[in-house]
């Protein structure tokens, strides 16, 4: 007999509780996995990643309203494997890393949506703060916590792309962000 999806999801969550609650605070950085982005230039998608970031994730599935997700990203670590494009990306028209060396995301409280969780937080990028919802899944693995998810942003809402780059014919406005991390137990007071 097949078990209904809602019952299976509940059973999985109950099974996860001891492992996840054992270390409600988790942390990671670029050595814990990947933080990637995908943008579209001239109709073709191109990938990139951030080579330096820190994550603090306080999570108890029995009390998700008390959860916290903090992410700090070094904007100069943006890498698309194209030297010319990366120089422009780091420059004044895009991340302007000299003036805005970090991007940050902060969310408090998570909500369940099917088998995923949703964090409704605020992203600060290039000095502009906007609400951003991030969808993610968690999975305990040995002494780590797997965390995988993503979101979609509109770069122009953050002023990423000045001057001629506000035109979206050449460079599209939407940018997809995805992450796949293996977080380590950390102290609750730790900060990214």
N, C-alpha and C positions, 0 to 999 in steps of 0.2 A: 504494500500500500504506500503510495506517495505521500510524503509529508507536505502540507501546504507551505508555500514560501514564507508566509508571515511567521509560522511556527518554527520553521528552520532558522530564520533570521533571529528570532528570540532565543532559540536554543544556542546558537553560535555566540550571541552576545553574553548569555549567562555563562557559557564555557570560558569566554574571554575575561570575565570579570576578575578572577583571582590573579591572573597573569598581568593584566593591565593595571589593576589597582595596587599591586605590590610595589610599583614604582610609578606614582601618579605624575611625576615630573620627568620629562625626557628631554634630551638635548642632542644636537648634531651640528655638523658643518659640512663643508665641501667634501670631506673624507667619508661622510655618511651616505652619500648618494649623489643624485643629480637634480639640478634646478635648471630647466630648459625653457626656451621660448621659440616660437615659430611665427615669423612675419611673412608678408607677401610683397614682393617687389616685381614690378612689371608682369604681374599675373602669375609669377612663379614663387612658390613657398621656399623660404630658406630657414635653416635651423640655427640656433645659437644656444649658448649656456652661460651661466654665471659661475666663474671659477672660485669665488670666495663668498661665503654666506654663513650665517649662524642661525640656528633654530632653537627655540625653547617651547616645549609643548607640555602643558599641564593638563592631564586628561584622566578623568574617572568616568567610565560609561554609566555608572550608577548615579552620577551627579554631573551631567554634561553642562548644566547652566553655570557651573563654577570653573569651567575650562578656560584656558588661556593659550593663545598661539601668538608667539612673537618671532618675527623673522627680520634679520638685518642683512642687507645685500650690499657688497662693495660694487658700485656701478662701473668702476674701471675694470672689473673682472669680466665684463660682457665680452664674449668671444664668438664670432661667427665663422672663424677659419678663413676670413678674407681680410687681409691687412688693410686695404683701402677702405672697405666698408666699416671695419672696426674703428679706424681713425675718425671717420665721420660720426659714428655712433657715440664715441667718447667725447666728441667736440661740442661746441656751443649750441648747435642746432638740436642736439638730441639729449644725451644724458648730462652734458656739461659737467664732467666728473671733477673738474677743478673746484667748482662752486657747490656741487651736490654730490659728494663722494659716497653717500649712502642712500639707499631706499629702504623704507621700513614698512612692515605690515604688523598690525596689532588687532587681535580679535578676542573678545571675551564672551564665553558661552557658545555652545554648539547645539544644533538641532538635528534630530534624526530625519532622514529622508530616504525611505527604502533601505537599502543596504549601505548607503552612504551617510556621512555626516556633513553638515554645512556650517562653516564659520562665517559669520557676517561681521567683517571688520573694516578697518580703514588702511588704505595703502597711501604712503607718502612717497612721491617720486618727483624729482626735480622741483621740490618745494611746494608741490600741490598735493593736497590730501583729498581723497575721494573714497566713498564706500565701495567695497569689493567683497563679493561672496566667493568663498573658496570651498569647493566640494572635495571631500577626501574619504578614504577608507583606511582602517587600521587593522593590523594583523600581528599578534605576538609571534615572535620567532626566537626561540631559545631565550637569551637574556636581552634581546632587543625588541623594539617595536617598529614594525614596518608601517610606513605612512606613505600613501600614494594618492595623488589627486591633481587638481588644477583649476584653472579659471580662464576666462577670456576678458581682455582689457581693450579699451579704446585709447590708443596712445595719445591722441590729440586732447583728451580730457585732462591729461597730465602735462600738456605742453611739450610732449616729446615729438619733435619735428617742427622747427621754426622756419620762417621765411617760405621759400619755395616748397619746403617739405610739408606744409599744411595741405598742399594739393594731394588728394588721395588716388589720383589716376596712376601715378608712378609707384607710390608706396601706400599700401592699404592701411586704413585706420585700425582694424582689429588685430590684436596680437594674442596668440594663445600661450599660456604658461602652464607647464606641467612639472611635477616633482615626483621622485621615487626615492624614499629615504629609509635608512635603517638607523633608528634613534637609539641612543644609549641611556640607561638610567642616570638621572642627574639630581642634584639638590634642588628642592623647591624654590630656594631663594636665588638660584643661578639666573643670570641674565645673559642674553646674546651679546 
